[in-house]
Amino acid sequence: MQVALVKAGLVCPVRRGIVTGNSTVSTNNSNRQVSTIMRGYFGIGVQRFSKPMNAGNLFRSAHAFGASFAFTIDSKLPLTTAGSDTSDAWKQMPYYRFDDVASMMLPANCSIVGIELLDEAIELPSFHHPRQAAYILGPERGSLSEDLVEKCDHIVKIPTKFCINVATAGAIVMYDRVASLGRFADRPVTARNIPVDVTEHVRGAVRLRTANLDLTMNKTDDI
């Protein structure tokens, strides 16, 4: 089935495509308000997660910000022990558990965005978020592996003096995505001003592309 989809151009092999193998999937997906204010989708994951409380905080925040899926790479962490996830986010949206970087599969045309404090990384306030993106953070005591960094389409860093908690970093990245891609009122020039309400989207008139075609049926046409 996967080979057929690759040949049809619906998925891209190696690093983007269908999640297969030993991945753990939860498909109980719920409608979320945040997802209606942005186009595209995003997922978030962590390589070598080791602390249940951090996992619970991150995935709960992902659920709140309207993430389409969450995942872990090379992590044996049981999410049932993540008591900080009071929303049971891993049950409310698709969750994937990848054994290693090589087995990671993502949707076609999904950009991989690594969050890491590297000199060449783009600072988050200057980063243009892709419409389809998967954000990946490193472990609590370490960094993204070299092979994972090579797979990333973008490397982004949060402008801080030192490393911050992985769940906090993930929440900051997701907030920045929502703030930059969402449809909100512009910030006022000063704190004394009140934001102007967002104008209602005006849809154009219906355009019939078949208006100039002869759609009448001849007697010889098949029914």
Rosetta silent file (secondary structure, phi, psi, omega in degrees, C-alpha in Angstrom):
SEQUENCE: MQVALVKAGLVCPVRRGIVTGNSTVSTNNSNRQVSTIMRGYFGIGVQRFSKPMNAGNLFRSAHAFGASFAFTIDSKLPLTTAGSDTSDAWKQMPYYRFDDVASMMLPANCSIVGIELLDEAIELPSFHHPRQAAYILGPERGSLSEDLVEKCDHIVKIPTKFCINVATAGAIVMYDRVASLGRFADRPVTARNIPVDVTEHVRGAVRLRTANLDLTMNKTDDI
SCORE:     score description
SCORE:     0.000 S_00000001
   1 L     0.000  -43.394 -179.807    0.000    0.000    0.000 S_00000001
   2 H   -63.966  -41.220  179.424    2.806    2.415    0.886 S_00000001
   3 H   -60.767  -41.116 -179.616    4.648    1.701   -2.384 S_00000001
   4 H   -63.560  -40.634 -179.914    1.488    2.428   -4.371 S_00000001
   5 H   -68.572  -36.741  177.452    1.019    5.759   -2.634 S_00000001
   6 H   -63.317  -44.921  179.648    4.655    6.717   -3.219 S_00000001
   7 H   -63.930  -31.033 -179.755    4.328    5.952   -6.951 S_00000001
   8 L   -79.331   -7.108  178.575    1.149    8.014   -7.073 S_00000001
   9 L    81.556   13.718 -178.294    3.013   10.960   -5.575 S_00000001
  10 L   -83.678  -25.091  176.611    0.805   11.141   -2.495 S_00000001
  11 L  -136.271  162.674  178.263    3.668   10.624   -0.060 S_00000001
  12 L  -111.968  130.632 -175.519    7.406   11.037   -0.126 S_00000001
  13 L   -71.450  174.459  175.366    9.557    8.068    0.955 S_00000001
  14 L    75.404  -70.629 -174.044   12.333    7.952    3.573 S_00000001
  15 L  -118.683   -9.835  178.128   11.451   10.835    5.845 S_00000001
  16 E  -134.618  131.257  179.398    7.943   11.943    4.877 S_00000001
  17 L   165.312 -133.826 -178.557    4.995    9.686    4.224 S_00000001
  18 L   -96.167  142.254  176.207    2.792    7.231    6.092 S_00000001
  19 L   -80.366  120.574 -177.131    3.469    6.264    9.676 S_00000001
  20 L  -133.652 -172.318  174.313    4.134    2.531    9.723 S_00000001
  21 L    76.813 -133.304 -173.851    6.031   -0.104   11.674 S_00000001
  22 L   -94.263   20.235 -178.343    6.000    0.008   15.465 S_00000001
  23 L   -68.245  140.578  175.562    4.467    3.470   15.757 S_00000001
  24 L   -95.987  123.955 -172.826    1.844    3.943   18.455 S_00000001
  25 L  -123.185  134.804  170.705   -1.132    5.875   17.084 S_00000001
  26 L  -117.899  120.453 -173.824   -4.126    7.461   18.756 S_00000001
  27 L  -107.728   14.189  178.411   -6.750    8.572   16.216 S_00000001
  28 L   -81.271   79.729 -173.263   -9.349   10.007   18.565 S_00000001
  29 L   -93.376  134.473 -178.745   -9.035   13.506   17.099 S_00000001
  30 L  -112.532  155.746  177.065  -11.248   16.322   18.378 S_00000001
  31 L   -75.018  133.394 -177.841  -12.159   19.667   16.826 S_00000001
  32 L  -124.219  143.980 -174.226  -10.172   22.484   18.385 S_00000001
  33 L   -65.666  -38.038 -176.501  -10.860   26.193   18.223 S_00000001
  34 H   -61.450  -35.725 -176.143   -7.268   27.223   17.515 S_00000001
  35 H   -65.788  -15.718 -178.709   -7.137   25.154   14.317 S_00000001
  36 H   -85.224   -7.967 -177.408   -9.903   27.286   12.766 S_00000001
  37 L  -105.887    1.330  179.167   -7.829   30.486   12.827 S_00000001
  38 L  -131.517  146.153  170.172   -4.807   29.162   10.951 S_00000001
  39 L   -87.488  158.317  179.288   -4.275   27.538    7.606 S_00000001
  40 L    83.479 -161.492 -179.408   -2.136   24.457    7.393 S_00000001
  41 E  -154.668  167.989  173.710   -1.229   22.176   10.280 S_00000001
  42 E  -153.995  155.804  173.033    1.610   21.396   12.644 S_00000001
  43 E  -130.948  165.259 -179.546    2.879   18.679   14.925 S_00000001
  44 E  -142.526  143.837 -178.658    5.456   18.709   17.702 S_00000001
  45 E  -152.741  172.012 -178.077    7.768   16.082   19.113 S_00000001
  46 E  -135.998  140.744  175.520   10.853   15.450   21.207 S_00000001
  47 E   -91.438  130.579  177.266   13.878   13.241   20.712 S_00000001
  48 L    56.621   50.748  174.268   14.839   11.025   23.685 S_00000001
  49 L   -62.343  140.802 -178.989   12.171   12.296   26.101 S_00000001
  50 L  -135.635  -14.162 -176.222   12.907   11.082   29.651 S_00000001
  51 L  -115.529  117.467 -176.822   10.777   13.043   32.129 S_00000001
  52 H   -58.232  -37.555 -178.066    7.029   12.345   32.285 S_00000001
  53 H   -65.109  -39.820  176.989    6.138   15.753   33.733 S_00000001
  54 H   -65.937  -40.876  178.341    7.818   17.567   30.849 S_00000001
  55 H   -61.597  -44.523  179.391    6.099   15.300   28.336 S_00000001
  56 H   -62.689  -42.710  179.197    2.722   15.965   29.909 S_00000001
  57 H   -63.125  -44.819 -177.564    3.262   19.730   29.935 S_00000001
  58 H   -64.880  -49.102 -175.527    4.394   19.823   26.306 S_00000001
  59 H   -71.808  -29.413  174.222    1.628   17.637   24.871 S_00000001
  60 H   -66.431  -42.061  176.655   -1.046   19.391   26.916 S_00000001
  61 H   -64.381  -39.579  178.366    0.177   22.720   25.503 S_00000001
  62 H   -60.899  -42.597  177.573    0.215   21.199   22.004 S_00000001
  63 H   -61.042  -42.980 -178.495   -3.400   20.138   22.445 S_00000001
  64 H   -67.261  -36.143 -178.737   -4.338   23.639   23.611 S_00000001
  65 L   -83.965    0.451  175.226   -2.579   25.358   20.694 S_00000001
  66 L    87.186   28.620  177.315   -4.326   23.126   18.143 S_00000001
  67 L   -61.961  146.283  179.704   -1.544   20.734   17.148 S_00000001
  68 L   -86.126  -23.668  178.119   -2.581   18.100   14.627 S_00000001
  69 E  -164.574  163.787  176.208   -0.298   15.408   16.075 S_00000001
  70 E  -135.022  159.005 -177.508    2.491   14.762   18.571 S_00000001
  71 E  -159.057  162.274  172.346    5.379   12.304   18.544 S_00000001
  72 E  -130.220  154.119  178.665    8.519   11.080   20.277 S_00000001
  73 E  -125.495  126.706  178.360   11.753    9.700   18.827 S_00000001
  74 L    54.258   52.697 -179.040   13.849    7.095   20.633 S_00000001
  75 L  -136.282  130.297  177.436   11.842    7.386   23.839 S_00000001
  76 L  -100.645   15.197 -174.674   10.502    4.621   26.048 S_00000001
  77 L   -67.248  121.832  175.402    8.555    7.089   28.164 S_00000001
  78 L   -79.177  118.062 -176.211    5.066    5.773   29.101 S_00000001
  79 H   -69.304  -16.165  178.802    2.651    8.651   28.633 S_00000001
  80 H   -67.155  -16.585  179.094    0.247    7.132   31.137 S_00000001
  81 H   -93.852   -0.238 -178.969    2.626    8.351   33.861 S_00000001
  82 L   -82.271   82.436 -175.813    2.553   11.969   32.647 S_00000001
  83 L   -66.635  -19.981 -179.879    0.305   13.333   35.395 S_00000001
  84 L   -73.481  -15.077  178.183    0.790   16.931   34.256 S_00000001
  85 L   -87.577   79.594 -177.143   -1.219   16.208   31.086 S_00000001
  86 L   -72.470  -11.229  178.860   -4.634   16.703   32.639 S_00000001
  87 L   -95.500   -1.728 -175.290   -6.279   16.827   29.202 S_00000001
  88 L    50.269   53.027 -173.838   -4.936   13.395   28.150 S_00000001
  89 H   -57.845  -36.039 -176.997   -3.694   15.031   24.966 S_00000001
  90 H   -68.054  -12.033  174.234   -2.164   11.821   23.601 S_00000001
  91 H   -96.160  -17.819 -174.848   -5.686   10.374   23.521 S_00000001
  92 H   -95.421  -15.581  178.583   -7.267   13.442   21.897 S_00000001
  93 L  -141.613  158.831 -179.337   -4.905   13.774   18.918 S_00000001
  94 L   -57.319  134.090  177.943   -2.771   11.362   16.885 S_00000001
  95 E  -127.028  132.237 -177.239    0.390   10.317   18.731 S_00000001
  96 E  -122.425  134.517  177.570    3.330    8.544   17.067 S_00000001
  97 E  -114.130  109.650 -179.531    6.219    6.770   18.759 S_00000001
  98 E   -98.495  135.645 -178.308    9.261    6.378   16.460 S_00000001
  99 L   -68.520  -34.347 -179.337   12.051    4.003   17.456 S_00000001
 100 L  -158.794 -179.699 -178.129   14.773    6.148   15.870 S_00000001
 101 L   -65.072  -38.387 -177.261   15.390    8.948   13.368 S_00000001
 102 L   -63.444  -30.579 -177.851   15.506    6.537   10.421 S_00000001
 103 L   -88.343   -2.620 -178.452   11.986    5.261   11.146 S_00000001
 104 L   -70.209  126.518  178.538   10.459    8.737   11.433 S_00000001
 105 L  -129.239  132.930 -177.864    7.812    9.314    8.748 S_00000001
 106 E  -128.130  163.600  179.169    5.878   12.542    8.269 S_00000001
 107 L   -58.417  152.504  176.580    3.191   13.752    5.832 S_00000001
 108 L   -59.155  142.310  178.512    4.300   14.754    2.349 S_00000001
 109 L    66.659   18.927  177.320    5.417   18.406    2.053 S_00000001
 110 L   -91.765  120.933 -179.701    5.757   18.695    5.836 S_00000001
 111 E   -79.902  136.169  178.348    8.765   20.854    6.791 S_00000001
 112 E   -94.477  121.785 -177.200   10.920   19.626    9.673 S_00000001
 113 E  -117.078  110.717  177.361   11.829   22.447   12.060 S_00000001
 114 E   -87.129  137.871  177.779   14.475   21.692   14.674 S_00000001
 115 E  -105.963  108.484 -174.306   14.576   23.797   17.842 S_00000001
 116 L  -156.256  145.206  178.759   18.215   24.058   18.932 S_00000001
 117 L   -83.822   79.371  176.247   20.709   26.644   20.205 S_00000001
 118 L  -113.218  150.460 -178.374   23.087   26.609   17.241 S_00000001
 119 L   -59.797  -37.633 -176.397   25.074   29.583   15.942 S_00000001
 120 L   -85.685   -1.308 -178.232   23.621   29.206   12.456 S_00000001
 121 L   -69.696  151.512  177.327   20.029   28.835   13.695 S_00000001
 122 E   -83.696  134.492  178.088   17.392   31.452   12.841 S_00000001
 123 E   -69.501  137.589 -172.949   16.100   33.400   15.822 S_00000001
 124 H   -53.732  -43.654 -179.174   12.444   32.606   16.457 S_00000001
 125 H   -62.791  -17.745 -179.470   11.117   36.206   16.177 S_00000001
 126 H  -102.979    2.344 -174.442   12.592   36.370   12.641 S_00000001
 127 L   -90.450  133.822  174.483   11.411   32.931   11.509 S_00000001
 128 L   -94.361  111.743 -176.430    8.571   32.505    9.007 S_00000001
 129 L   -67.855  131.484  173.707    6.688   29.381   10.066 S_00000001
 130 L   -66.232  150.287  179.297    5.874   26.930    7.250 S_00000001
 131 L   -65.264  -36.887  176.517    2.158   26.193    6.842 S_00000001
 132 E  -113.060  113.349 -173.111    2.850   22.467    7.193 S_00000001
 133 E  -145.226  149.943  171.277    5.447   21.870    9.887 S_00000001
 134 E  -124.686  116.431 -178.777    6.735   19.365   12.421 S_00000001
 135 E   -93.877  134.530 -178.130    8.684   20.941   15.284 S_00000001
 136 E  -127.287  128.118  177.674   11.291   18.792   17.038 S_00000001
 137 E  -110.319  157.975  179.020   13.004   19.569   20.322 S_00000001
 138 L   -84.470  175.776 -178.401   16.006   17.900   21.928 S_00000001
 139 L   -71.402  171.314 -177.778   16.089   15.959   25.213 S_00000001
 140 L   -62.160  -40.025 -179.506   16.180   17.500   28.673 S_00000001
 141 L  -121.202   70.790 -179.053   19.904   16.903   29.054 S_00000001
 142 L   164.331 -169.067 -177.461   21.281   17.046   25.554 S_00000001
 143 L  -130.126  171.450  174.543   20.790   18.292   22.015 S_00000001
 144 L   -61.691  139.499  179.390   19.282   17.073   18.771 S_00000001
 145 L   -66.422  157.447 -177.713   21.380   14.294   17.268 S_00000001
 146 H   -62.642  -39.888 -179.592   23.509   15.100   14.229 S_00000001
 147 H   -67.199  -29.980  176.876   21.525   12.813   11.948 S_00000001
 148 H   -75.214  -38.693  177.273   18.292   14.541   12.989 S_00000001
 149 H   -60.009  -38.585  179.363   19.776   18.007   12.454 S_00000001
 150 H   -65.049  -29.312  179.829   20.711   16.943    8.920 S_00000001
 151 H   -79.825  -17.693 -175.794   17.089   15.981    8.214 S_00000001
 152 L   -70.549  139.092  173.648   15.748   19.350    9.373 S_00000001
 153 L   -81.695  -27.749  179.258   14.650   21.869    6.759 S_00000001
 154 E  -142.098  147.485  171.478   15.060   24.699    9.279 S_00000001
 155 E  -121.124  124.890 -175.233   16.882   25.177   12.583 S_00000001
 156 E  -123.129  143.779  176.249   15.387   27.750   14.922 S_00000001
 157 E  -126.435  146.581  176.159   16.597   29.053   18.278 S_00000001
 158 L   -89.189  125.627 -176.236   14.783   30.931   21.017 S_00000001
 159 L   -70.262   82.532  176.742   16.748   34.086   21.947 S_00000001
 160 L  -123.882  164.023 -179.323   17.516   33.273   25.604 S_00000001
 161 L   -72.823  -27.621 -179.975   20.703   33.538   27.664 S_00000001
 162 L  -154.622  173.892 -177.570   20.747   29.791   28.316 S_00000001
 163 L   -62.963  145.881  177.945   18.734   26.647   27.668 S_00000001
 164 L  -118.823  170.028 -179.341   15.209   26.513   29.055 S_00000001
 165 L   -54.686  139.490 -174.943   12.870   23.675   29.954 S_00000001
 166 H   -62.275  -38.449  178.701   11.878   21.605   26.901 S_00000001
 167 H   -68.043  -37.876  176.892    8.150   21.939   27.582 S_00000001
 168 H   -64.913  -43.355  179.175    8.522   25.708   28.014 S_00000001
 169 H   -60.608  -43.633  178.970   10.497   25.958   24.777 S_00000001
 170 H   -62.850  -40.673  179.165    7.841   24.035   22.898 S_00000001
 171 H   -64.383  -38.401  178.703    5.066   26.254   24.243 S_00000001
 172 H   -63.832  -43.655 -179.844    6.972   29.383   23.175 S_00000001
 173 H   -63.730  -43.722 -179.587    7.421   28.043   19.643 S_00000001
 174 H   -67.670  -37.409  176.297    3.755   27.102   19.320 S_00000001
 175 H   -63.145  -42.496 -179.878    2.627   30.477   20.649 S_00000001
 176 H   -62.910  -36.485  177.831    4.865   32.229   18.118 S_00000001
 177 H   -64.336  -48.481 -179.135    3.331   30.152   15.328 S_00000001
 178 H   -63.206  -41.583 -177.740   -0.215   30.994   16.377 S_00000001
 179 H   -66.770  -34.306 -175.926    0.652   34.671   16.870 S_00000001
 180 H   -89.231  -30.904 -177.952    2.327   35.008   13.454 S_00000001
 181 H  -101.696  -18.617  179.795    0.015   32.837   11.315 S_00000001
 182 L   -74.260  164.334 -178.282   -3.275   33.368   13.131 S_00000001
 183 L  -101.873   95.985 -178.038   -5.718   36.096   12.214 S_00000001
 184 L  -125.011  164.639  174.277   -5.670   38.553   15.100 S_00000001
 185 L   -65.886  144.433  178.239   -6.064   42.282   15.544 S_00000001
 186 L   -65.899  149.202  176.846   -2.830   44.251   15.067 S_00000001
 187 L   -68.128  140.073  177.266   -1.034   45.398   18.198 S_00000001
 188 L   -70.473  162.455 -178.081   -1.652   49.082   18.981 S_00000001
 189 L   -65.184  -39.673  178.773    1.209   51.576   18.768 S_00000001
 190 L  -127.042  166.688 -179.508    1.157   52.214   22.529 S_00000001
 191 L   -69.124  -17.424 -179.237   -0.199   50.372   25.555 S_00000001
 192 L   -79.735  -20.330 -179.454   -2.869   53.067   25.978 S_00000001
 193 L   -81.298  158.518  178.641   -4.479   52.255   22.649 S_00000001
 194 L  -104.824  133.098  178.710   -7.087   49.552   22.135 S_00000001
 195 L   -58.337  140.285  177.751   -6.548   46.920   19.405 S_00000001
 196 L   -81.037  134.613 -179.207   -8.786   47.370   16.387 S_00000001
 197 L   -60.088  147.621  177.089  -11.091   44.418   15.776 S_00000001
 198 L   -68.940  132.028  178.681  -10.261   42.145   12.874 S_00000001
 199 L   -69.735  145.247  179.994  -12.423   42.920    9.884 S_00000001
 200 L   -67.881  136.739 -179.608  -14.746   40.136    8.799 S_00000001
 201 L   -64.967  131.134 -179.764  -13.501   38.160    5.839 S_00000001
 202 L  -104.352  120.493  179.337  -15.390   39.082    2.673 S_00000001
 203 L   -87.109  144.179  178.827  -15.889   36.284    0.194 S_00000001
 204 L   -74.412  170.272  179.422  -15.978   37.001   -3.511 S_00000001
 205 L   -68.296  153.688  178.793  -18.906   36.280   -5.767 S_00000001
 206 L   -66.524  130.289 -179.159  -19.469   32.733   -6.967 S_00000001
 207 L  -116.949  116.950  179.991  -17.669   32.129  -10.243 S_00000001
 208 L   -89.499  111.267 -177.533  -18.904   29.331  -12.479 S_00000001
 209 L   -75.885  -11.809 -179.821  -15.974   28.062  -14.517 S_00000001
 210 L  -101.500   16.180 -174.689  -18.322   26.010  -16.725 S_00000001
 211 L   -63.180  -33.202 -175.745  -20.451   28.972  -17.771 S_00000001
 212 L   -96.030    8.486 -179.836  -19.113   28.986  -21.322 S_00000001
 213 L   -96.118  147.864  176.960  -19.331   25.219  -21.848 S_00000001
 214 L   -88.178  104.291 -175.477  -22.125   23.477  -23.712 S_00000001
 215 L  -100.342    8.864  179.349  -23.462   21.035  -21.133 S_00000001
 216 L   -72.550  143.729 -177.196  -26.550   19.985  -23.127 S_00000001
 217 L   -93.157  129.478  175.588  -26.761   16.267  -23.785 S_00000001
 218 L   -84.342  162.875 -179.275  -26.990   14.997  -27.320 S_00000001
 219 L   -64.081  -27.191 -177.526  -29.004   11.935  -28.243 S_00000001
 220 L   -85.375   -7.712 -179.582  -25.795   10.053  -28.996 S_00000001
 221 L   -70.811  146.307  176.642  -24.301   10.740  -25.568 S_00000001
 222 L   -75.391  144.932  179.281  -24.144    7.870  -23.122 S_00000001
 223 L  -101.981    0.000    0.000  -26.387    8.107  -20.118 S_00000001
